[in-house]
Amino acid sequence: MKEGIHPEYREVVFLDQQTGNNVIIRSTVHTRETIELNGKTYPLFKCDVTAESHPFYTGAQTRVVETGRVEKFRARFARTAGALKK
């Protein structure tokens, strides 16, 4: 490999800010912060959303979608039911 053209590949801690879980993964991401885990200092990358906190993966999104569908049905049914009674 050519020297000096590749980014530094090292262990980095990815921290999910919503759940507080952290994962140590090798990455080339550039960070300014560090964190100490298990007596060793790692670069820290803060994630807003990961698979542990994203609604699609946790199942929270399906409840929101279902609620929206029920409300749409009720609104549509209320319009047709009112027209039939007159």
N, C-alpha and C positions, 0 to 999 in steps of 0.2 A: 504494500500500500504506500501511496505517496505521503510523505510527512507534512504535517501542518495544514492540511485541507479538510480534515474530518473533524466534526464536532466531538466534544468530550462525552463519552458514553459511560455513565456512572449510575449508582443506585440513588434513587430519588424517592422521597416520601410524598405520596399524593393524599391529601387530607380532604375528606368530604365535609364541608362546613355545615351541612344540615344535620348529619347524623353523628359527626365526630369520629367516624371510622377512618383509619389510615392504612395505606397499602404501600409497601416498599417494592418498587419496580425499577428496573434499569431503563434509563431514558437519556435523551440528549437535551431535554428542556432546560432553558436558562432560568434560574431563580435568583432572587435577592435574599430570601429568608432561609434560615436553617432551623433544624429541630434536633433535639437529642433524644434518641430512643435506644434502649438497651446498652447504654454507655457509649454509643457511637453517634457522631454528628453527621446528619444527612441534609442535603438541600431539601427545601420544602416547597411544594406546589399546592396551592389551595384551589379546590374544585368546588364550583357552585352546585353542580348536579353530577351524580354518578348513578350507576345501575342500582345502588342500594337506596337512593332517595328519589329517583325519577318516578313520577306517577305511572308511567307506562309499565315499568317493571314491578312496581309495588302493588299494582292492581287498583290504585285509587282512581285512575283515569276512567276505568270502566264504570265505576259508580257515578261519576260525573256525567258521562255520556248517557247512561241509562236514565238518569234523572232528567236530563234535557229531552230525551225522547218521550218520556211520560208526560212532561209538561206540554210538549208540542201536540201530543195526542189529545190531551184534555182541552187545550185551547181550540183545536180543530173540532172536537166533538161538541164542545160548548156552542160553537157557532152553528153547527148543523142541528143540534137539539133545539136551539132557540128558534130556528127557522121552521122546524116541523110543528112546534106548538102553536104558532100563529095561524 
